[in-house]
Amino acid sequence: MIPLPVRPTISLGEILLYSFIAFTLALILTRPFFNFLLRYKLGKKLRVQAVDGGSASVFLTYHQSKAGTPTMGGILIWGSILLTVLVSRILSLTGIVEHSLLQRGQVYIPLAVMVGLGLLGAIDDYLNIREIGKNKGLNALPKLGLLVLMTLLAASWFYFRLEYQSIHIPFGKFIGITSGEVNLGLFYIPFFVFVVIGTANAVNVTDGLDGLAGGLLAIAFGCFGLIAYISGLFVLAAFCGVVAGALAAFLWHNVPPALFFMGDTGSLALGGTLAVMAFMINQVLVLPLLGFVFVLEMLSVIIQLTSKKCFKRKIFRSAPFHHHLEALNWGESKVTMRLWIAGVFFAFLGALIAIYA
């Protein structure tokens, strides 16, 4: 485990308290936030084009009734997280608790990535709602460029300030890696950028059914919190608990039928933050297990696009994978619940590997 600059001990009771505060704040803020979305008509525009460029017939068949549902709910999630961090600071200054969540060595970077990607997603969501831009939202090239710029800044902080250069290899000693780690050197920076952007986009792709991405994110952050706590990274464990708490409150109103959607402002922010947490805990190679369904969804899109381009045929009835399952007439709730079950299983497996490997 790579030592972080600040590793204060936060008790399990404080971790649970902060998680509960995030959950409560998000619930309290839901109604005024929802009214704000309605007042300014920030409703989702249904896409009419599939990821492969064809007609999104499957999506429209099952989701036509969702047109106009308020979106940008991600602001509620990471806004509640920011407020919880602020509350923890106030509690610390008044002596009610010993340590706040605002620790430079462990929380600044996840918070910065979350807010940065969240604002980028919010701009994209807003332009999409107002149907501004060539593709009704941020064009692909500027959006990718901003993603790369933000993740490059975070990667540079990891490499030059925190001096992260190695990644942990589970069971490394059994394959001849005696230290259990591989030093990537300067290659650590592009690797970091690739993983963070890939994870953010994978979560974005998965966010297509009511409750699906939110539930899977809560599972993944919960498991990373457990890994961090056992590893002695108590502030990171508390931060993961806070994110899971805010997501749980969001899910309260996002399960079918959803009151509102998280939008890009939620999926990009939380997907990127999930990847950053994997790097901070130095368990990036178990990230594909903790986010197994995210990987599956992204692969389904890649496979579908490749097959259409190279072989002029589709592998799935629709992509991402959750829409393929919908096309098999599983029903939205059944697809969501079954993918949650798969997410729990693989996340538990990943946690075991991280703890015992």
C-alpha angles and dihedrals in degrees: 000000000000110000116239122216095248123032109164118172113252112187123236088246091057091047091053090045093054091046090052092048091053091048092048095045092050091050093048092048095046099086097047090043091050091049089051091054091049094046093055094037095239094168127152120261111219114237116239096191125072123223090261092056095256129110115299091226096149092049093048092047093059102028106038091111092058095069110126096019107147114260137183089078088146087082088065091052101049091033089059089048092053091048090050091053088051091049090050089054091052091048089050094049091050091050096243090121129020101227133028126211092246098097118153095212097053115016109034095077097046089047093048093049092046094051095040095051090039092057091047090052091047091055090049092048092049094049089048093051092049089042091236120156136036093284095030095261137028111337115247098248098051090043092051091045092054091046091052092047094051094046091045089057091050092045091051090052090052093047103039104027104030092030094226110166105140135068125210116246113209111230087003093151090061092059096045100271098125096182092051090230139084120216109223096183113195089347085075089081099058089039090055092048092049095049096045095047091042092051093045091052093044091056089046091054091048093053095091105103130057109272096354103112094032093054094046091048091051089052093049095046090046091055093046088051090055092048092048093049093051089047091055095250094128098165091053089047090053092048091052089049091052092051091048090049093052090046091051090055090048090051090054087073099024101063113103118328092033119215088206140344129245093229125191090309088067103033097047093043097047095038091053092045091051090056092047090053089053090056094045092052088042093234100114093136092062090052092091088058097045088047097033096140091049089055091046092051094048092047091051090057093047092048092047094049093045093048093048092049099042104030103021092233138100124240095194128040086236137351139261096053096247090063090050088057090048089053087057086061095247092139126237098267093048092050091049095047095046093049088049088054090051089047092052093048096051094039089054089049091050092049091052091050092048092050101042103028 
